[in-house]
Amino acid sequence: MSKYVVDTFAWIEYFLSSAKGLKVKEIIEDSNYEIFISPLTISEVMSLSKREKKDYENVYAVMLSLSRVFPTDELFFKEVGLLHAEIKQNIKDFGMVDVVVLLTARRLNAKVLTGDPHFKGFKEAVMI
């Protein structure tokens, strides 16, 4: 079974029901795929939902109903920091949350479902 880690960009498009969001919907609502989410992605989507005056409780419930939260610990975040330093040598504005998503995918042997241009060139990325 294929696995995907859905990043903030993809979730936002999903909730907007945009053309890209419809591509995301095809994957995350398909029971043939295992869908995962980073705890930090939840935080980013909640922040944006509240700022945009959306029903963030519903957004949260939908995210949890369609995905599994990847558990993390201090060793995971140590590795995030080291990978972030490595990536930033080549991509100066690559964010820490993006590294969390990328490392989550690597740990799960999964793909990152995203439209974020920062992920172009990463073998784990499936661009929407």
C-alpha positions in Angstrom: 0.0 0.0 0.0 1.4 3.4 -1.0 1.9 6.0 1.8 1.7 9.8 1.6 2.6 12.5 4.0 0.3 15.5 3.2 1.9 18.9 3.8 0.2 22.2 4.6 0.1 23.3 1.0 -1.9 20.2 0.0 -4.3 20.4 2.9 -5.0 24.1 2.2 -5.8 23.3 -1.5 -8.0 20.4 -0.3 -10.0 22.6 1.9 -10.3 25.3 -0.8 -11.6 22.7 -3.2 -9.3 24.1 -5.8 -8.2 22.2 -9.0 -5.1 21.2 -7.1 -7.2 20.3 -4.1 -9.3 18.0 -6.2 -6.1 16.1 -7.0 -5.3 15.9 -3.3 -8.8 14.7 -2.6 -8.4 11.8 -5.1 -5.5 10.6 -3.1 -6.4 11.3 0.6 -9.9 9.9 0.2 -8.8 6.7 -1.5 -8.6 3.8 0.9 -5.9 2.2 -1.2 -3.4 4.8 0.3 -2.1 5.3 3.8 -2.2 9.0 4.7 0.0 10.6 7.3 0.3 14.1 8.8 2.9 15.8 10.9 1.8 17.4 14.1 3.4 20.6 12.9 1.3 20.5 9.8 -1.8 20.4 12.0 -0.5 23.5 13.7 0.1 25.4 10.5 -3.4 24.5 9.1 -5.1 25.4 12.4 -3.3 28.8 12.5 -4.3 29.6 8.9 -7.9 28.4 9.4 -8.3 30.6 12.5 -6.8 33.6 10.8 -9.1 33.1 7.8 -12.1 32.7 10.1 -12.8 29.2 8.9 -14.4 26.5 11.0 -11.1 25.3 12.3 -12.7 22.6 14.6 -14.2 21.0 11.5 -10.9 21.3 9.6 -9.2 19.6 12.5 -11.7 16.8 12.6 -11.5 16.2 8.9 -7.7 16.1 8.9 -7.7 13.5 11.7 -10.4 11.4 10.0 -8.4 11.2 6.8 -4.9 10.8 8.1 -2.8 9.3 10.9 -0.5 11.6 13.0 3.1 10.5 12.8 4.6 10.2 16.3 7.8 12.1 17.0 10.3 12.3 19.8 13.4 14.3 20.7 15.6 12.1 18.5 13.4 12.7 15.5 13.7 16.5 16.1 17.5 16.2 16.5 17.6 14.6 13.1 15.3 17.4 11.7 17.7 20.0 12.9 20.7 18.3 11.3 18.8 17.7 8.0 17.6 21.3 8.0 21.2 22.6 8.3 22.2 20.3 5.4 19.3 21.3 3.1 19.7 25.1 3.8 23.2 24.9 2.3 21.5 24.6 -1.1 17.9 26.0 -0.5 18.3 29.1 1.7 14.5 29.5 2.5 13.7 25.8 3.1 11.6 25.9 6.3 11.9 23.8 9.4 8.3 22.4 9.0 9.1 21.3 5.5 12.0 19.3 6.9 9.7 17.7 9.4 7.4 16.7 6.6 10.3 15.4 4.5 11.8 13.4 7.3 8.4 12.0 8.2 8.1 10.7 4.6 11.6 9.3 4.7 10.9 7.5 8.0 7.7 6.0 6.5 9.2 5.3 3.1 6.4 7.5 1.8 5.8 10.3 -0.7 5.2 14.0 0.2 2.0 15.2 -1.3 2.6 18.9 -2.0 2.5 21.8 -4.3 5.2 23.7 -2.4 8.0 24.6 -4.8 10.6 24.0 -2.1 10.0 20.3 -2.6 10.8 20.3 -6.4 13.8 18.0 -7.0 13.2 15.8 -3.9 12.6 12.2 -4.9 10.0 11.9 -2.2 7.8 14.7 -3.6 4.6 14.2 -5.5 3.8 17.7 -6.9 0.2 18.6 -7.3 
